[in-house]
Amino acid sequence: MQERRGDTTTETVHVTSPFTGAGAMRAACREHDWSSTPLGPVATWSAAMRTAAATVLGSGFPMILLWGPDLIQIYNDGYAPLLAVRHPGGLGQPTRECWPEVWYLNEPIYERVHAGETVTLEDAHYPVRRRGPDGPVEDLYVTISYSPVPNDMGDVGGVLVTLLDTTAQVIGRAAQAEQARLEAGLRRAREETALVLDQVSDAYLLMDGDFRITAVNPSAERAMARPRTDILGRTHWEAFPESVGAEPERQYRRAAAERVEAHFVHHYVGEGYDVHVEIDAYPTGVSDLAVFWRDISERVRTLRALEVARIDAEARAATLAAVIESMPDGVLVGGPEAITLANRAALEQFGELSVEGLQAAALAAGPARPLPDVLFDKATGAVVPLATTPVARALLGKPSHAHFLLRALDAADSASARPVRVAAAPIVGVGGAILGAVAVLTDMSRVEEAAAERERLLRELAVE
């Protein structure tokens, strides 16, 4: 009831409460202290506002009334669950304070509604925090209508919001669309895979959980010299009886049972085949097994031939090494920077026990030198530079020989130097590349002694 006072009379007006009737939100509205809100006591509300509030509270659809400049919230039972933890605190609260995270979406809509426009959105997306300001962001989808509500003066006094939560439908449609996209992608992948498998050079077959052959590519048909119709629908053991109890069966069953890859080589003999095959088996899907194989018979024959050649080469190398080692002349083999081989006679001439000792002596004489300074000019006794020796010329591709004096590395002076003939030749590789040089050092001591004796005898005969 509301009293109106004039100069001489007092008029009493009965105001109908917009909260009359059953329902949790009507009861909550009756108990709410509206005087603490910008709307003021219910008794002061305009008829338009009371009518709008009563309409909202009486609706079976989720509805909320936003009244006044501050858009104070009055909502019904259907809308309350959307607020979650913000209910019942959202009652009588400015909507900007209640839903701050979506104000950027709603503000321009409210401006349009206050200008007299009705705004309707279908499956509109609102990222809300219904579990509190620190809670997770939830994707809320609603079909929603914002309508202007006139006040007693005919202006827009509030905004009436009617909505339906379509989150489940939107997510369901999205899930269905994603499933359809994935299924289409899977079909395309299978088609592309089939095209690729038809083009690969490896033979391929696919078996199901019972080892029944379900797919074969053209390379497999060529490798088997059998049409795919001859083996499709048959188990591997039926199509290839000789595989039963052999390595293929053991490997396939292990790969299928443990869902692990299998890679092995097998000599398959049976059904007219005598072939070495390299096989790769991969578990696919739930129980399928994809098998790729290739004929490596030619490779096996080549490897066997190479092994025979290797054994023969090693035997020849061992024979050559024995011959070189037994030669009375010193033999050296090496490159521009080091000696790599020296036989016993060469080591004795240098006064060393090993090739390593000879290499160490060369390093001590200077960097990148295959030989130490041990060769001397027979006439002058001067050290002969390595660059002028047959060894250096051989490294340039020119065979030659010359005579020198050779002093052992452990000799104290040149008195023990012996005459040697050094003959060297290049080691020529494929394409004419110079790989190194081989040098033969012949001790000329006995030859020169024999020549000297011959001269002595000739002189004696001449005197007589």
Solvent accessible surface area in square Angstrom, and as a share of the most:
residue,aa,sasa,rsa
1,M,138,0.62
2,Q,70,0.31
3,E,91,0.41
4,R,136,0.50
5,R,183,0.67
6,G,51,0.49
7,D,154,0.80
8,T,129,0.75
9,T,97,0.57
10,T,73,0.42
11,E,94,0.42
12,T,64,0.37
13,V,42,0.24
14,H,146,0.65
15,V,31,0.18
16,T,109,0.63
17,S,50,0.32
18,P,7,0.04
19,F,5,0.02
20,T,93,0.54
21,G,36,0.35
22,A,89,0.69
23,G,35,0.34
24,A,75,0.58
25,M,3,0.01
26,R,56,0.20
27,A,32,0.25
28,A,28,0.21
29,C,1,0.00
30,R,123,0.45
31,E,149,0.67
32,H,58,0.26
33,D,84,0.44
34,W,7,0.03
35,S,68,0.44
36,S,87,0.56
37,T,18,0.11
38,P,91,0.57
39,L,25,0.12
40,G,15,0.14
41,P,65,0.41
42,V,34,0.20
43,A,52,0.40
44,T,92,0.54
45,W,9,0.03
46,S,38,0.25
47,A,53,0.41
48,A,22,0.17
49,M,6,0.03
50,R,44,0.16
51,T,88,0.51
52,A,11,0.09
53,A,0,0.00
54,A,39,0.31
55,T,72,0.42
56,V,0,0.00
57,L,13,0.06
58,G,48,0.46
59,S,31,0.20
60,G,78,0.75
61,F,122,0.51
62,P,25,0.15
63,M,17,0.07
64,I,4,0.02
65,L,0,0.00
66,L,2,0.01
67,W,23,0.08
68,G,14,0.14
69,P,138,0.87
70,D,68,0.35
71,L,10,0.05
72,I,1,0.00
73,Q,0,0.00
74,I,0,0.00
75,Y,0,0.00
76,N,1,0.00
77,D,68,0.35
78,G,28,0.27
79,Y,16,0.06
80,A,13,0.10
81,P,97,0.61
82,L,15,0.07
83,L,0,0.00
84,A,26,0.20
85,V,93,0.53
86,R,36,0.13
87,H,62,0.28
88,P,88,0.56
89,G,56,0.54
90,G,0,0.00
91,L,9,0.05
92,G,8,0.08
93,Q,52,0.23
94,P,29,0.18
95,T,6,0.04
96,R,141,0.51
97,E,109,0.49
98,C,5,0.03
99,W,20,0.07
100,P,79,0.50
101,E,40,0.18
102,V,4,0.02
103,W,39,0.14
104,Y,136,0.52
105,L,56,0.28
106,N,13,0.07
107,E,67,0.30
108,P,64,0.40
109,I,16,0.08
110,Y,12,0.05
111,E,109,0.49
112,R,105,0.38
113,V,0,0.00
114,H,73,0.33
115,A,90,0.70
116,G,46,0.44
117,E,73,0.33
118,T,75,0.43
119,V,5,0.03
120,T,89,0.52
121,L,60,0.30
122,E,139,0.62
123,D,41,0.21
124,A,16,0.12
125,H,81,0.36
126,Y,15,0.06
127,P,34,0.22
128,V,3,0.01
129,R,79,0.29
130,R,36,0.13
131,R,134,0.49
132,G,11,0.10
133,P,115,0.72
134,D,141,0.73
135,G,13,0.12
136,P,89,0.56
137,V,80,0.46
138,E,40,0.18
139,D,74,0.39
140,L,12,0.06
141,Y,45,0.17
142,V,1,0.01
143,T,44,0.26
144,I,12,0.06
145,S,29,0.19
146,Y,4,0.02
147,S,31,0.20
148,P,35,0.22
149,V,19,0.11
150,P,78,0.49
151,N,41,0.21
152,D,85,0.44
153,M,161,0.72
154,G,58,0.56
155,D,89,0.46
156,V,44,0.25
157,G,9,0.09
158,G,0,0.00
159,V,0,0.00
160,L,38,0.19
161,V,6,0.04
162,T,47,0.27
163,L,9,0.04
164,L,87,0.43
165,D,64,0.33
166,T,17,0.10
167,T,25,0.14
168,A,80,0.62
169,Q,98,0.43
170,V,23,0.13
171,I,93,0.47
172,G,29,0.28
173,R,123,0.45
174,A,60,0.47
175,A,57,0.44
176,Q,126,0.56
177,A,62,0.48
178,E,72,0.32
179,Q,105,0.47
180,A,56,0.43
181,R,136,0.50
182,L,100,0.50
183,E,78,0.35
184,A,25,0.20
185,G,23,0.22
186,L,89,0.44
187,R,133,0.49
188,R,128,0.47
189,A,46,0.35
190,R,156,0.57
191,E,107,0.48
192,E,101,0.45
193,T,69,0.40
194,A,51,0.40
195,L,117,0.58
196,V,88,0.51
197,L,25,0.13
198,D,54,0.28
199,Q,148,0.66
200,V,47,0.27
201,S,104,0.67
202,D,37,0.19
203,A,4,0.03
204,Y,16,0.06
205,L,3,0.01
206,L,36,0.18
207,M,0,0.00
208,D,40,0.21
209,G,39,0.38
210,D,100,0.52
211,F,19,0.08
212,R,95,0.34
213,I,1,0.00
214,T,72,0.42
215,A,34,0.26
216,V,6,0.04
217,N,1,0.00
218,P,35,0.22
219,S,7,0.04
220,A,0,0.00
221,E,40,0.18
222,R,168,0.61
223,A,57,0.44
224,M,8,0.03
225,A,94,0.73
226,R,45,0.17
227,P,80,0.50
228,R,73,0.27
229,T,113,0.66
230,D,56,0.29
231,I,0,0.00
232,L,64,0.32
233,G,43,0.41
234,R,86,0.32
235,T,19,0.11
236,H,13,0.06
237,W,39,0.14
238,E,91,0.41
239,A,2,0.02
240,F,19,0.08
241,P,70,0.44
242,E,92,0.41
243,S,0,0.00
244,V,82,0.47
245,G,52,0.50
246,A,22,0.17
247,E,50,0.22
248,P,5,0.03
249,E,25,0.11
250,R,137,0.50
251,Q,30,0.13
252,Y,6,0.02
253,R,105,0.38
254,R,98,0.36
255,A,0,0.00
256,A,23,0.18
257,A,85,0.66
258,E,104,0.47
259,R,86,0.31
260,V,53,0.31
261,E,94,0.42
262,A,1,0.01
263,H,101,0.45
264,F,22,0.09
265,V,86,0.49
266,H,32,0.14
267,H,85,0.38
268,Y,20,0.08
269,V,85,0.49
270,G,14,0.13
271,E,74,0.33
272,G,86,0.83
273,Y,44,0.17
274,D,106,0.55
275,V,29,0.16
276,H,28,0.13
277,V,13,0.08
278,E,47,0.21
279,I,9,0.05
280,D,22,0.11
281,A,0,0.00
282,Y,71,0.27
283,P,32,0.20
284,T,53,0.31
285,G,76,0.73
286,V,144,0.83
287,S,48,0.31
288,D,43,0.22
289,L,1,0.01
290,A,7,0.05
291,V,2,0.01
292,F,45,0.19
293,W,33,0.11
294,R,58,0.21
295,D,94,0.48
296,I,11,0.05
297,S,11,0.07
298,E,112,0.50
299,R,114,0.42
300,V,23,0.13
301,R,134,0.49
302,T,62,0.36
303,L,101,0.50
304,R,145,0.53
305,A,61,0.47
306,L,105,0.52
307,E,75,0.34
308,V,102,0.59
309,A,55,0.43
310,R,112,0.41
311,I,95,0.48
312,D,67,0.35
313,A,55,0.43
314,E,91,0.41
315,A,55,0.43
316,R,169,0.61
317,A,59,0.46
318,A,65,0.50
319,T,84,0.49
320,L,106,0.52
321,A,53,0.41
322,A,61,0.47
323,V,76,0.43
324,I,30,0.15
325,E,80,0.36
326,S,80,0.52
327,M,58,0.26
328,P,119,0.75
329,D,37,0.19
330,G,0,0.00
331,V,5,0.03
332,L,5,0.02
333,V,33,0.19
334,G,12,0.11
335,G,15,0.14
336,P,91,0.57
337,E,113,0.51
338,A,38,0.29
339,I,7,0.04
340,T,92,0.53
341,L,69,0.35
342,A,11,0.09
343,N,1,0.01
344,R,118,0.43
345,A,7,0.06
346,A,0,0.00
347,L,24,0.12
348,E,105,0.47
349,Q,9,0.04
350,F,2,0.01
351,G,31,0.30
352,E,44,0.20
353,L,175,0.87
354,S,42,0.27
355,V,28,0.16
356,E,118,0.53
357,G,22,0.21
358,L,0,0.00
359,Q,56,0.25
360,A,58,0.45
361,A,23,0.18
362,A,3,0.02
363,L,122,0.60
364,A,93,0.72
365,A,47,0.37
366,G,15,0.14
367,P,123,0.78
368,A,64,0.50
369,R,56,0.21
370,P,7,0.04
371,L,6,0.03
372,P,11,0.07
373,D,66,0.34
374,V,3,0.02
375,L,13,0.06
376,F,14,0.06
377,D,54,0.28
378,K,89,0.38
379,A,97,0.75
380,T,104,0.61
381,G,42,0.41
382,A,56,0.44
383,V,73,0.42
384,V,21,0.12
385,P,80,0.51
386,L,33,0.17
387,A,82,0.63
388,T,73,0.43
389,T,1,0.00
390,P,0,0.00
391,V,14,0.08
392,A,18,0.14
393,R,76,0.28
394,A,0,0.00
395,L,36,0.18
396,L,138,0.69
397,G,30,0.28
398,K,124,0.53
399,P,92,0.58
400,S,31,0.20
401,H,100,0.45
402,A,27,0.21
403,H,84,0.37
404,F,15,0.06
405,L,43,0.21
406,L,1,0.01
407,R,69,0.25
408,A,21,0.16
409,L,55,0.28
410,D,112,0.58
411,A,26,0.20
412,A,106,0.83
413,D,79,0.41
414,S,65,0.42
415,A,96,0.74
416,S,71,0.46
417,A,21,0.16
418,R,84,0.31
419,P,18,0.11
420,V,1,0.01
421,R,78,0.29
422,V,2,0.01
423,A,27,0.21
424,A,5,0.04
425,A,39,0.30
426,P,28,0.18
427,I,60,0.31
428,V,88,0.50
429,G,19,0.18
430,V,155,0.89
431,G,85,0.82
432,G,46,0.45
433,A,53,0.41
434,I,71,0.36
435,L,118,0.59
436,G,3,0.03
437,A,6,0.05
438,V,47,0.27
439,A,4,0.03
440,V,45,0.26
441,L,5,0.03
442,T,35,0.20
443,D,52,0.27
444,M,27,0.12
445,S,29,0.19
446,R,200,0.73
447,V,83,0.48
448,E,64,0.29
449,E,112,0.50
450,A,63,0.49
451,A,52,0.40
452,A,61,0.47
453,E,74,0.33
454,R,148,0.54
455,E,81,0.36
456,R,92,0.34
457,L,81,0.40
458,L,82,0.41
459,R,142,0.52
460,E,76,0.34
461,L,120,0.60
462,A,89,0.69
463,V,131,0.76
464,E,170,0.76
